[in-house]
């Protein structure tokens, strides 16, 4: 073997040895900090804050598989009352946008939005938003549900305040309200605001 080849082989071996010294082994040294214990996150630790600082509570375990399937099947958008209302508004010649974020920097969606007249329609379920007429709480995990519903009400109030401050007209429609009556309220507001916006343009 030529001398140059042997010298290059020695250099390669030395480089591998130096590299091996820099690679940490899986066995911790005596001076290494102890590995932190695995902590199971609690429901409060798993709360997810939105951009306004409100936190979304993580639901506790369901009391049965049937109850869990029932809760999972509930829609957060495109509910039956909302779809019926949209059809009635469309029948009256009103055009709108669906599930839009109208407040800058806030990830909250409005169900039905009329951008020109700045009318926002929030279709609320009686259970999830604590309807004054039909609101109720489950018997199981009652403390959690009380905190959940109270957080929902604070969030709804905060959204309403922010919308009005931004110049929007908010119309709240409960799921128990008759579709025609709700559509009447919305149509009056949209046409009234459309007239104002056309005179100010």
FIPA-859937 format. One record per atom (N, C-alpha, C): residue number from 1; residue in one letter; x, y, z; atom name. Coordinates in steps of 0.001 Angstrom, whole numbers, always signed. Layout:
! residues N
    nr   rest        px        py        pz   atom
   NUM      a         X         Y         Z     CA
...
! end
This chain:
! residues 201
    nr   rest        px        py        pz   atom
     1      x      +859     -1194        +0      N
     1      x        +0        +0        +0     CA
     1      x      +892     +1239        +0      C
     2      x      +687     +2203      -877      N
     2      x     +1503     +3430      -896     CA
     2      x     +1374     +4185      +416      C
     3      x     +2409     +4974      +732      N
     3      x     +2449     +5713     +1991     CA
     3      x     +1307     +6718     +2084      C
     4      x      +993     +7389      +936      N
     4      x       -73     +8396      +960     CA
     4      x     -1415     +7796     +1310      C
     5      x     -1684     +6594      +800      N
     5      x     -2959     +5946     +1097     CA
     5      x     -3059     +5571     +2555      C
     6      x     -1939     +5058     +3152      N
     6      x     -1930     +4695     +4566     CA
     6      x     -2115     +5915     +5446      C
     7      x     -1528     +7040     +5063      N
     7      x     -1657     +8257     +5852     CA
     7      x     -3101     +8764     +5844      C
     8      x     -3736     +8692     +4660      N
     8      x     -5129     +9134     +4575     CA
     8      x     -6035     +8233     +5394      C
     9      x     -5726     +6955     +5454      N
     9      x     -6535     +6045     +6269     CA
     9      x     -6417     +6375     +7738      C
    10      x     -5198     +6718     +8202      N
    10      x     -5002     +7094     +9602     CA
    10      x     -5773     +8366     +9944      C
    11      x     -5755     +9342     +9012      N
    11      x     -6491    +10588     +9231     CA
    11      x     -7988    +10305     +9359      C
    12      x     -8513     +9412     +8511      N
    12      x     -9944     +9084     +8568     CA
    12      x    -10305     +8419     +9875      C
    13      x     -9430     +7509    +10363      N
    13      x     -9694     +6836    +11633     CA
    13      x     -9697     +7828    +12781      C
    14      x     -8740     +8770    +12761      N
    14      x     -8664     +9776    +13819     CA
    14      x     -9896    +10679    +13809      C
    15      x    -10377    +11019    +12632      N
    15      x    -11562    +11868    +12541     CA
    15      x    -12779    +11165    +13109      C
    16      x    -12889     +9842    +12820      N
    16      x    -14030     +9104    +13349     CA
    16      x    -13978     +9011    +14869      C
    17      x    -12743     +8856    +15422      N
    17      x    -12611     +8790    +16874     CA
    17      x    -12990    +10107    +17533      C
    18      x    -12572    +11241    +16941      N
    18      x    -12913    +12545    +17494     CA
    18      x    -14418    +12798    +17405      C
    19      x    -15031    +12344    +16294      N
    19      x    -16461    +12525    +16155     CA
    19      x    -17228    +11699    +17175      C
    20      x    -16734    +10513    +17482      N
    20      x    -17402     +9661    +18455     CA
    20      x    -17383    +10278    +19839      C
    21      x    -16344    +11047    +20169      N
    21      x    -16279    +11705    +21469     CA
    21      x    -17354    +12778    +21614      C
    22      x    -17728    +13396    +20475      N
    22      x    -18706    +14487    +20521     CA
    22      x    -20141    +13984    +20572      C
    23      x    -20395    +12706    +20190      N
    23      x    -21758    +12179    +20188     CA
    23      x    -22131    +11736    +21587      C
    24      x    -23160    +12307    +22204      N
    24      x    -23527    +11911    +23562     CA
    24      x    -24119    +10513    +23581      C
    25      x    -23828     +9778    +24595      N
    25      x    -24398     +8447    +24760     CA
    25      x    -25759     +8553    +25419      C
    26      x    -26528     +7494    +25360      N
    26      x    -27870     +7494    +25949     CA
    26      x    -27823     +7400    +27456      C
    27      x    -26658     +7020    +28035      N
    27      x    -26549     +6901    +29475     CA
    27      x    -26232     +8262    +30072      C
    28      x    -27057     +8842    +30906      N
    28      x    -26793    +10175    +31456     CA
    28      x    -25640    +10141    +32431      C
    29      x    -24870    +11219    +32437      N
    29      x    -23751    +11321    +33355     CA
    29      x    -24243    +11770    +34721      C
    30      x    -23346    +11734    +35710      N
    30      x    -23732    +12113    +37065     CA
    30      x    -24097    +13584    +37161      C
    31      x    -23492    +14404    +36294      N
    31      x    -23761    +15841    +36339     CA
    31      x    -24982    +16233    +35525      C
    32      x    -25562    +15303    +34764      N
    32      x    -26726    +15633    +33937     CA
    32      x    -27937    +15873    +34818      C
    33      x    -28760    +16826    +34447      N
    33      x    -29975    +17078    +35238     CA
    33      x    -30918    +15887    +35151      C
    34      x    -31682    +15616    +36197      N
    34      x    -32591    +14473    +36176     CA
    34      x    -33699    +14664    +35148      C
    35      x    -34132    +13571    +34562      N
    35      x    -35204    +13630    +33582     CA
    35      x    -36524    +13969    +34271      C
    36      x    -37209    +14994    +33816      N
    36      x    -38462    +15370    +34485     CA
    36      x    -39485    +14257    +34374      C
    37      x    -40301    +14083    +35394      N
    37      x    -41318    +13027    +35339     CA
    37      x    -42400    +13364    +34337      C
    38      x    -43051    +12334    +33828      N
    38      x    -44155    +12523    +32890     CA
    38      x    -45393    +12944    +33679      C
    39      x    -45925    +14103    +33316      N
    39      x    -47089    +14644    +34010     CA
    39      x    -48277    +14572    +33079      C
    40      x    -49312    +13917    +33514      N
    40      x    -50531    +13856    +32716     CA
    40      x    -51249    +15195    +32770      C
    41      x    -51545    +15812    +31622      N
    41      x    -52210    +17111    +31644     CA
    41      x    -53613    +17018    +32200      C
    42      x    -53968    +17995    +33000      N
    42      x    -55318    +18074    +33541     CA
    42      x    -56215    +18776    +32545      C
    43      x    -57504    +18820    +32847      N
    43      x    -58440    +19504    +31958     CA
    43      x    -58092    +20975    +31830      C
    44      x    -57685    +21606    +32941      N
    44      x    -57337    +23024    +32877     CA
    44      x    -56081    +23242    +32051      C
    45      x    -55117    +22315    +32135      N
    45      x    -53899    +22459    +31346     CA
    45      x    -54170    +22305    +29865      C
    46      x    -55227    +21601    +29511      N
    46      x    -55551    +21380    +28114     CA
    46      x    -56484    +22440    +27557      C
    47      x    -56818    +23448    +28339      N
    47      x    -57676    +24506    +27837     CA
    47      x    -56970    +25245    +26713      C
    48      x    -57704    +25556    +25653      N
    48      x    -57118    +26214    +24491     CA
    48      x    -57609    +27654    +24420      C
    49      x    -56739    +28656    +24655      N
    49      x    -57196    +30039    +24609     CA
    49      x    -57423    +30497    +23179      C
    50      x    -58458    +31341    +22964      N
    50      x    -58616    +31939    +21656     CA
    50      x    -57871    +33266    +21653      C
    51      x    -57970    +34008    +20562      N
    51      x    -57171    +35221    +20423     CA
    51      x    -57601    +36318    +21380      C
    52      x    -58776    +36193    +22002      N
    52      x    -59228    +37207    +22951     CA
    52      x    -58913    +36813    +24389      C
    53      x    -58270    +35672    +24597      N
    53      x    -57903    +35264    +25930     CA
    53      x    -58881    +34316    +26594      C
    54      x    -60016    +34055    +25966      N
    54      x    -60965    +33111    +26545     CA
    54      x    -60477    +31693    +26297      C
    55      x    -60759    +30806    +27235      N
    55      x    -60227    +29462    +27161     CA
    55      x    -61339    +28456    +26885      C
    56      x    -61001    +27486    +26023      N
    56      x    -61961    +26441    +25675     CA
    56      x    -61720    +25238    +26571      C
    57      x    -62696    +24889    +27377      N
    57      x    -62553    +23792    +28319     CA
    57      x    -62590    +22455    +27602      C
    58      x    -61736    +21549    +28040      N
    58      x    -61718    +20204    +27488     CA
    58      x    -62799    +19383    +28183      C
    59      x    -63619    +18715    +27398      N
    59      x    -64755    +17992    +27947     CA
    59      x    -64299    +16770    +28742      C
    60      x    -64973    +16462    +29839      N
    60      x    -64660    +15249    +30594     CA
    60      x    -65155    +14021    +29850      C
    61      x    -64781    +12865    +30353      N
    61      x    -65201    +11624    +29716     CA
    61      x    -66715    +11474    +29800      C
    62      x    -67318    +10979    +28714      N
    62      x    -68762    +10779    +28690     CA
    62      x    -69142     +9614    +29596      C
    63      x    -70378     +9648    +30072      N
    63      x    -70824     +8608    +30997     CA
    63      x    -71121     +7298    +30272      C
    64      x    -71274     +7356    +28941      N
    64      x    -71529     +6144    +28175     CA
    64      x    -71118     +6376    +26731      C
    65      x    -70946     +5279    +25996      N
    65      x    -70585     +5387    +24587     CA
    65      x    -71713     +6027    +23787      C
    66      x    -72950     +5721    +24140      N
    66      x    -74089     +6312    +23436     CA
    66      x    -74138     +7822    +23642      C
    67      x    -73870     +8263    +24882      N
    67      x    -73870     +9701    +25156     CA
    67      x    -72739    +10389    +24417      C
    68      x    -71585     +9732    +24344      N
    68      x    -70465    +10323    +23622     CA
    68      x    -70794    +10483    +22136      C
    69      x    -71411     +9475    +21540      N
    69      x    -71800     +9576    +20125     CA
    69      x    -72843    +10671    +19916      C
    70      x    -73745    +10812    +20879      N
    70      x    -74768    +11848    +20767     CA
    70      x    -74156    +13243    +20801      C
    71      x    -73189    +13460    +21688      N
    71      x    -72549    +14773    +21787     CA
    71      x    -71699    +15061    +20561      C
    72      x    -71010    +14022    +20052      N
    72      x    -70159    +14215    +18885     CA
    72      x    -70974    +14494    +17630      C
    73      x    -72219    +14019    +17597      N
    73      x    -73053    +14203    +16414     CA
    73      x    -73632    +15609    +16324      C
    74      x    -73559    +16391    +17382      N
    74      x    -74129    +17731    +17361     CA
    74      x    -73244    +18658    +16540      C
    75      x    -73871    +19401    +15668      N
    75      x    -73146    +20303    +14776     CA
    75      x    -72865    +21641    +15454      C
    76      x    -71732    +22226    +15086      N
    76      x    -71430    +23576    +15536     CA
    76      x    -71814    +24612    +14483      C
    77      x    -72029    +24171    +13262      N
    77      x    -72485    +25045    +12186     CA
    77      x    -73385    +24242    +11257      C
    78      x    -74121    +24961    +10407      N
    78      x    -75069    +24326     +9490     CA
    78      x    -76108    +23487    +10245      C
    79      x    -76549    +23993    +11381      N
    79      x    -77592    +23302    +12139     CA
    79      x    -78933    +23451    +11417      C
    80      x    -79903    +22641    +11802      N
    80      x    -81213    +22688    +11149     CA
    80      x    -81865    +24070    +11257      C
    81      x    -81882    +24728    +12435      N
    81      x    -82473    +26075    +12492     CA
    81      x    -81724    +27075    +11608      C
    82      x    -80399    +26956    +11550      N
    82      x    -79620    +27887    +10725     CA
    82      x    -79908    +27680     +9243      C
    83      x    -79955    +26439     +8793      N
    83      x    -80229    +26158     +7379     CA
    83      x    -81621    +26629     +6994      C
    84      x    -82602    +26398     +7865      N
    84      x    -83968    +26851     +7579     CA
    84      x    -84022    +28375     +7471      C
    85      x    -83307    +29065     +8338      N
    85      x    -83284    +30522     +8302     CA
    85      x    -82603    +31026     +7030      C
    86      x    -81505    +30399     +6646      N
    86      x    -80814    +30805     +5429     CA
    86      x    -81701    +30646     +4202      C
    87      x    -82450    +29565     +4138      N
    87      x    -83349    +29347     +3001     CA
    87      x    -84435    +30416     +2932      C
    88      x    -84966    +30791     +4091      N
    88      x    -86013    +31819     +4110     CA
    88      x    -85445    +33175     +3708      C
    89      x    -84251    +33491     +4175      N
    89      x    -83627    +34760     +3793     CA
    89      x    -83331    +34798     +2294      C
    90      x    -82855    +33685     +1762      N
    90      x    -82561    +33611      +328     CA
    90      x    -83846    +33753      -486      C
    91      x    -84935    +33146        +8      N
    91      x    -86217    +33242      -682     CA
    91      x    -86695    +34683      -767      C
    92      x    -86315    +35485      +225      N
    92      x    -86718    +36890      +241     CA
    92      x    -85781    +37784      -562      C
    93      x    -84823    +37191     -1213      N
    93      x    -83914    +37966     -2050     CA
    93      x    -82709    +38524     -1329      C
    94      x    -82482    +38111       -98      N
    94      x    -81337    +38597      +664     CA
    94      x    -80131    +37689      +405      C
    95      x    -78993    +38291      +177      N
    95      x    -77766    +37547       -86     CA
    95      x    -76776    +37800     +1037      C
    96      x    -76049    +36789     +1393      N
    96      x    -75232    +36839     +2602     CA
    96      x    -73986    +35979     +2443      C
    97      x    -73124    +36048     +3437      N
    97      x    -71940    +35193     +3530     CA
    97      x    -72090    +34315     +4769      C
    98      x    -71442    +33169     +4751      N
    98      x    -71584    +32204     +5836     CA
    98      x    -70279    +32014     +6591      C
    99      x    -70408    +31953     +7907      N
    99      x    -69313    +31563     +8801     CA
    99      x    -68044    +32367     +8518      C
   100      x    -68166    +33659     +8653      N
   100      x    -67064    +34584     +8383     CA
   100      x    -66509    +35164     +9683      C
   101      x    -65216    +35429     +9669      N
   101      x    -64569    +36127    +10774     CA
   101      x    -64555    +37610    +10416      C
   102      x    -65354    +38381    +11091      N
   102      x    -65506    +39797    +10736     CA
   102      x    -64724    +40716    +11658      C
   103      x    -64233    +40199    +12781      N
   103      x    -63469    +41021    +13708     CA
   103      x    -61978    +40738    +13515      C
   104      x    -61186    +41733    +13173      N
   104      x    -59763    +41509    +12928     CA
   104      x    -59066    +40928    +14160      C
   105      x    -58257    +39900    +13936      N
   105      x    -57484    +39306    +15009     CA
   105      x    -58265    +38389    +15918      C
   106      x    -59515    +38084    +15559      N
   106      x    -60351    +37229    +16401     CA
   106      x    -60870    +36069    +15559      C
   107      x    -60656    +34837    +16050      N
   107      x    -60999    +33657    +15268     CA
   107      x    -62453    +33208    +15483      C
   108      x    -63327    +34095    +15845      N
   108      x    -64724    +33745    +16055     CA
   108      x    -65506    +33987    +14769      C
   109      x    -66266    +32981    +14375      N
   109      x    -67037    +33079    +13146     CA
   109      x    -68481    +33482    +13435      C
   110      x    -69009    +34299    +12548      N
   110      x    -70417    +34688    +12609     CA
   110      x    -71177    +33798    +11638      C
   111      x    -72344    +33311    +12061      N
   111      x    -73082    +32343    +11249     CA
   111      x    -73508    +32907     +9904      C
   112      x    -74195    +34044     +9926      N
   112      x    -74704    +34663     +8696     CA
   112      x    -74276    +36126     +8696      C
   113      x    -73626    +36542     +7623      N
   113      x    -73035    +37888     +7577     CA
   113      x    -73526    +38623     +6337      C
   114      x    -73977    +39862     +6553      N
   114      x    -74307    +40773     +5463     CA
   114      x    -73242    +41873     +5465      C
   115      x    -72203    +41738     +4644      N
   115      x    -71055    +42654     +4742     CA
   115      x    -71393    +44103     +4441      C
   116      x    -72206    +44365     +3392      N
   116      x    -72515    +45744     +3020     CA
   116      x    -73191    +46515     +4133      C
   117      x    -74364    +46085     +4584      N
   117      x    -75049    +46784     +5683     CA
   117      x    -74464    +46502     +7060      C
   118      x    -73469    +45606     +7124      N
   118      x    -72795    +45265     +8377     CA
   118      x    -73783    +44742     +9424      C
   119      x    -74490    +43701     +9010      N
   119      x    -75423    +43006     +9891     CA
   119      x    -74887    +41596    +10124      C
   120      x    -74762    +41224    +11381      N
   120      x    -74258    +39905    +11763     CA
   120      x    -75367    +39142    +12472      C
   121      x    -75592    +37910    +12050      N
   121      x    -76648    +37071    +12628     CA
   121      x    -75994    +35884    +13327      C
   122      x    -76295    +35737    +14599      N
   122      x    -75767    +34641    +15404     CA
   122      x    -76916    +33706    +15765      C
   123      x    -76920    +32503    +15186      N
   123      x    -77949    +31513    +15470     CA
   123      x    -77445    +30643    +16622      C
   124      x    -78116    +30742    +17768      N
   124      x    -77630    +30093    +18984     CA
   124      x    -78510    +28905    +19379      C
   125      x    -77840    +27831    +19760      N
   125      x    -78546    +26684    +20296     CA
   125      x    -78951    +26935    +21737      C
   126      x    -80124    +26494    +22103      N
   126      x    -80638    +26768    +23444     CA
   126      x    -79787    +26115    +24526      C
   127      x    -79262    +24938    +24254      N
   127      x    -78470    +24246    +25268     CA
   127      x    -77094    +24875    +25429      C
   128      x    -76356    +25002    +24332      N
   128      x    -74960    +25430    +24418     CA
   128      x    -74803    +26883    +24825      C
   129      x    -75819    +27704    +24578      N
   129      x    -75700    +29134    +24882     CA
   129      x    -76627    +29567    +26013      C
   130      x    -77143    +28605    +26770      N
   130      x    -77946    +28897    +27963     CA
   130      x    -79117    +29804    +27658      C
   131      x    -79997    +29314    +26806      N
   131      x    -81206    +30061    +26467     CA
   131      x    -81995    +30387    +27732      C
   132      x    -82461    +31626    +27902      N
   132      x    -83229    +31976    +29099     CA
   132      x    -84506    +31159    +29250      C
   133      x    -85046    +30649    +28131      N
   133      x    -86291    +29893    +28186     CA
   133      x    -86058    +28388    +28344      C
   134      x    -85027    +27861    +27659      N
   134      x    -84853    +26412    +27634     CA
   134      x    -83492    +25954    +28151      C
   135      x    -82697    +26840    +28660      N
   135      x    -81364    +26459    +29125     CA
   135      x    -81422    +25493    +30293      C
   136      x    -80545    +24491    +30283      N
   136      x    -80492    +23499    +31358     CA
   136      x    -79077    +22955    +31463      C
   137      x    -78814    +22250    +32565      N
   137      x    -77506    +21665    +32801     CA
   137      x    -77639    +20162    +33015      C
   138      x    -76718    +19374    +32470      N
   138      x    -76747    +17933    +32736     CA
   138      x    -76486    +17642    +34214      C
   139      x    -76990    +16518    +34678      N
   139      x    -76797    +16147    +36067     CA
   139      x    -75370    +15656    +36328      C
   140      x    -74802    +14931    +35380      N
   140      x    -73458    +14411    +35556     CA
   140      x    -72431    +15496    +35217      C
   141      x    -71314    +15498    +35956      N
   141      x    -70247    +16494    +35761     CA
   141      x    -70810    +17915    +35815      C
   142      x    -71685    +18146    +36756      N
   142      x    -72407    +19422    +36806     CA
   142      x    -71460    +20613    +36988      C
   143      x    -70445    +20460    +37814      N
   143      x    -69522    +21577    +38036     CA
   143      x    -68822    +21968    +36744      C
   144      x    -68421    +20967    +35968      N
   144      x    -67747    +21270    +34701     CA
   144      x    -68706    +21980    +33747      C
   145      x    -69958    +21486    +33671      N
   145      x    -70916    +22097    +32770     CA
   145      x    -71258    +23529    +33183      C
   146      x    -71318    +23797    +34486      N
   146      x    -71561    +25166    +34935     CA
   146      x    -70451    +26097    +34467      C
   147      x    -69200    +25646    +34609      N
   147      x    -68074    +26459    +34151     CA
   147      x    -68106    +26630    +32638      C
   148      x    -68458    +25565    +31916      N
   148      x    -68519    +25622    +30455     CA
   148      x    -69570    +26611    +29980      C
   149      x    -70769    +26524    +30531      N
   149      x    -71842    +27415    +30097     CA
   149      x    -71574    +28867    +30475      C
   150      x    -70972    +29061    +31633      N
   150      x    -70632    +30424    +32032     CA
   150      x    -69586    +31008    +31094      C
   151      x    -68624    +30199    +30689      N
   151      x    -67614    +30665    +29735     CA
   151      x    -68250    +30984    +28387      C
   152      x    -69208    +30180    +27956      N
   152      x    -69899    +30450    +26694     CA
   152      x    -70649    +31781    +26747      C
   153      x    -71309    +32040    +27868      N
   153      x    -72061    +33291    +27993     CA
   153      x    -71114    +34501    +27998      C
   154      x    -69998    +34384    +28696      N
   154      x    -69032    +35493    +28697     CA
   154      x    -68474    +35725    +27300      C
   155      x    -68235    +34652    +26582      N
   155      x    -67717    +34765    +25218     CA
   155      x    -68738    +35409    +24293      C
   156      x    -69996    +35019    +24409      N
   156      x    -71051    +35624    +23592     CA
   156      x    -71175    +37120    +23877      C
   157      x    -71122    +37484    +25153      N
   157      x    -71219    +38891    +25513     CA
   157      x    -70025    +39671    +24981      C
   158      x    -68845    +39101    +25088      N
   158      x    -67641    +39767    +24585     CA
   158      x    -67722    +39963    +23074      C
   159      x    -68213    +38949    +22356      N
   159      x    -68363    +39067    +20907     CA
   159      x    -69348    +40163    +20549      C
   160      x    -70472    +40229    +21278      N
   160      x    -71480    +41257    +21008     CA
   160      x    -70911    +42657    +21217      C
   161      x    -70154    +42833    +22281      N
   161      x    -69563    +44149    +22568     CA
   161      x    -68584    +44543    +21474      C
   162      x    -67768    +43601    +21044      N
   162      x    -66776    +43890    +20007     CA
   162      x    -67440    +44202    +18667      C
   163      x    -68510    +43481    +18341      N
   163      x    -69200    +43744    +17083     CA
   163      x    -69816    +45136    +17077      C
   164      x    -70484    +45487    +18149      N
   164      x    -71116    +46811    +18204     CA
   164      x    -70063    +47924    +18179      C
   165      x    -68958    +47696    +18853      N
   165      x    -67889    +48699    +18837     CA
   165      x    -67305    +48874    +17441      C
   166      x    -67354    +47813    +16622      N
   166      x    -66826    +47878    +15258     CA
   166      x    -67869    +48347    +14252      C
   167      x    -69055    +48719    +14730      N
   167      x    -70073    +49252    +13844     CA
   167      x    -71001    +48228    +13237      C
   168      x    -71048    +47027    +13802      N
   168      x    -71930    +45986    +13296     CA
   168      x    -73241    +45956    +14083      C
   169      x    -74317    +45575    +13403      N
   169      x    -75593    +45310    +14052     CA
   169      x    -75694    +43805    +14277      C
   170      x    -75791    +43399    +15527      N
   170      x    -75871    +41984    +15860     CA
   170      x    -77316    +41580    +16113      C
   171      x    -77756    +40524    +15446      N
   171      x    -79078    +39961    +15658     CA
   171      x    -78900    +38531    +16155      C
   172      x    -79399    +38268    +17357      N
   172      x    -79309    +36935    +17953     CA
   172      x    -80613    +36197    +17687      C
   173      x    -80501    +35003    +17110      N
   173      x    -81659    +34160    +16823     CA
   173      x    -81507    +32860    +17607      C
   174      x    -82446    +32593    +18498      N
   174      x    -82435    +31339    +19244     CA
   174      x    -83093    +30244    +18409      C
   175      x    -82656    +29018    +18634      N
   175      x    -83155    +27912    +17817     CA
   175      x    -84646    +27671    +17996      C
   176      x    -85225    +28140    +19115      N
   176      x    -86661    +27923    +19315     CA
   176      x    -87514    +28974    +18611      C
   177      x    -86883    +30037    +18110      N
   177      x    -87647    +31114    +17466     CA
   177      x    -88169    +30660    +16107      C
   178      x    -89381    +31072    +15777      N
   178      x    -89957    +30735    +14479     CA
   178      x    -89132    +31356    +13359      C
   179      x    -88934    +30583    +12302      N
   179      x    -88069    +31019    +11203     CA
   179      x    -88579    +32310    +10573      C
   180      x    -89873    +32401    +10345      N
   180      x    -90432    +33595     +9689     CA
   180      x    -90238    +34842    +10546      C
   181      x    -90414    +34694    +11852      N
   181      x    -90248    +35849    +12738     CA
   181      x    -88797    +36314    +12751      C
   182      x    -87869    +35359    +12829      N
   182      x    -86449    +35729    +12815     CA
   182      x    -86071    +36381    +11489      C
   183      x    -86590    +35839    +10387      N
   183      x    -86287    +36412     +9076     CA
   183      x    -86838    +37827     +8953      C
   184      x    -87991    +38083     +9555      N
   184      x    -88547    +39438     +9530     CA
   184      x    -87614    +40423    +10216      C
   185      x    -87105    +40047    +11367      N
   185      x    -86200    +40937    +12100     CA
   185      x    -84934    +41203    +11299      C
   186      x    -84403    +40159    +10698      N
   186      x    -83162    +40305     +9931     CA
   186      x    -83392    +41153     +8685      C
   187      x    -84494    +40897     +7986      N
   187      x    -84770    +41654     +6760     CA
   187      x    -84933    +43140     +7061      C
   188      x    -85649    +43467     +8127      N
   188      x    -85812    +44881     +8484     CA
   188      x    -84457    +45533     +8754      C
   189      x    -83606    +44837     +9505      N
   189      x    -82302    +45405     +9835     CA
   189      x    -81435    +45574     +8592      C
   190      x    -81436    +44573     +7721      N
   190      x    -80599    +44637     +6514     CA
   190      x    -81060    +45760     +5600      C
   191      x    -82354    +45876     +5390      N
   191      x    -82854    +46911     +4475     CA
   191      x    -82682    +48298     +5094      C
   192      x    -82855    +48402     +6395      N
   192      x    -82646    +49689     +7050     CA
   192      x    -81175    +50111     +6951      C
   193      x    -80270    +49186     +7254      N
   193      x    -78849    +49502     +7197     CA
   193      x    -78383    +49704     +5766      C
   194      x    -78977    +48996     +4815      N
   194      x    -78610    +49195     +3414     CA
   194      x    -78987    +50597     +2962      C
   195      x    -80148    +51099     +3413      N
   195      x    -80544    +52454     +3077     CA
   195      x    -79600    +53486     +3662      C
   196      x    -79151    +53254     +4880      N
   196      x    -78205    +54184     +5501     CA
   196      x    -76873    +54186     +4794      C
   197      x    -76397    +52977     +4433      N
   197      x    -75088    +52913     +3771     CA
   197      x    -75131    +53539     +2381      C
   198      x    -76279    +53418     +1678      N
   198      x    -76372    +54015      +350     CA
   198      x    -76416    +55537      +403      C
   199      x    -76987    +56094     +1476      N
   199      x    -77049    +57551     +1606     CA
   199      x    -75715    +58135     +2040      C
   200      x    -74907    +57324     +2729      N
   200      x    -73597    +57829     +3185     CA
   200      x    -72509    +57596     +2165      C
   201      x    -72732    +56758     +1171      N
   201      x    -71709    +56498      +129     CA
   201      x    -71590    +57687      -809      C
! end
